[in-house]
């Protein structure tokens, strides 16, 4: 213990406390019965020490350090479980995905029989629709210019389980630009609760905090980009373990023709993947001619088009997308869309609405 204390630069009494309270300590014994630290123990303690020094409470730091796969020497932690360990909440079945949809239905579309009805539409920050939206954080206030979904009441999302970071703590970790800790926290939240919970309980509040920082200080673009990057990577890791699709027709997801922001459609793709829905993400700045060609080739059940800024939200081209047989639902999401969205296009205003609009199309 003395050697480990010197190596980490922490008192031996702190190591004893971490061992007694959180179970992070030596896992081996010498032939004489003395407890000894192996390399995995040391890496966990190094991670615990790093997280605590970044400002994380010791209990939360211990939970994250114990969750993650101990990295090899010189390797940065990713939060992936060790070989042979269960990927809690990741390798989910289609039935589990359906259960998530039933438990957390997308607000705005009437629920199927036996399912809870959706909760009211909400703004991007998790407040009432129409509240200020942090950068690229989701869908915003309702519009009256297009056919819309009807909000209903739904049960609240469950609270975070012990060991998951709160939004306030994650915001502090993001502000410290501790990329490994951000990845571990996002992976843990996605594994435990899925995309919708993570989006509403962590992502939106953190983006709101970043937005306030930018408004108050003029700084924070670097923090926004780091968080966006870590979130995109976490969504990719989560989506890699989605159940096999059970619907015969995929869903196309694309950004409007000059729209560069894609985080919302990447999150939507991960959420739909967890519900056993196959998606094809066409990405940023998708020309409407290319989107039309893809629709004809793929024959999707639905097409979701995202507009983040008013400069990219001209709704007229949506009316020119081809009609298909079987029919294909066109869904417009994001705060950028202007007035005049065609009546046959579904306008959605929240992340929940987007999920619901797609899932009701597939029923």
Secondary structure, 3 states (H helix, E strand, C coil): CHHHHHHHCCCHHHHHHHHHHHCCCCCEECCCCCEECCHHHHHHHHHHHHHHHCCCCHHHHHHHHHHCCCCCCCCCCCCCCCCCCCCCCCCCCHHHHHHHHHHCCCCCCCCCCCCCCCCCCECCCCCECCCCCCCCCCCCCCCCCCEECCCCCCCCCCCCCCCCCCHHHHHHHHHCCCHHHHHHHHHHHHHHHHHHHHHHHHHHHHHHHHHHHHHHHCCCHHHHHHHHHHHHHHHHHHHCCCCCCCCCCCEEEEECCCCCCCHHHHHHHHHHHHCCCCEEEEECCCCHHHHHHHHHHHCCCEEEEECCCHHHCCCHHHHHCCCCCCCCEEEEECCCCCCCCCCCCEEECCHHHHHHHHHHHHC
